[in-house]
Amino acid sequence: MAKRTTRKPAMPDAIKLLKDDHAAVEKLFDKYEKGHHKMSDSQKKGIAGEICQMLTVHTQIEEEIFYPACLEAEIKEAEDLMAEAKVEHQSAKDLIAKIEGGRPGSAEYDAWVIVLGEYIKHHVKEEHTEIFPEVRKSDLDLKDLGMRMAERKEELMGQGPRTGRGKDTNGGGLGRLVQAS
């Protein structure tokens, strides 16, 4: 009798995992920005909550795993790039705290979400154009790094959303891991 083997799905490399996260959250920011004038407060809170959860997990895996690996591998200008990225992460965390503690019906709430999206777009552009190309040139094992990041991401997402969140709104990426409330 032939042995039946079960293949595990291929793990993305670290950069692909981060780029997939970037694309998923960008879709949510676009949805919020284009439709926030027509959304109910609960819809706004749901999308903003998913954005906050995704970004909280994403920044944590970058800070815990990706950035230290870049520093250890002595990526060109890594120290400066990682320092700037951490400052950008802190700005995002500050806005996330305001969103999570805010009231969706207020004008400030919409502004916080939209400005957070602008910060993230800037940060993503820098990662894609400055950090990722240097990482690709390095000796880092991006498959192993991607596996460690994916495991940590799944662990963090399993803790559930920080703010109320219903169903997945983006069909994949980080959102598929957000549990229904």
URLIN-V7418 format. One record per helix or strand. SS is the DSSP state (a for helix, b for strand). FROM is the first residue (numbers start at 0). TO is the last residue. If there is no record, write none. Layout:
# URLIN-V7418
SS_FROM_TO + SS_FROM_TO
This chain:
# URLIN-V7418
a_13_34 + a_40_71 + a_77_100 + a_106_136 + a_141_156 + a_172_176
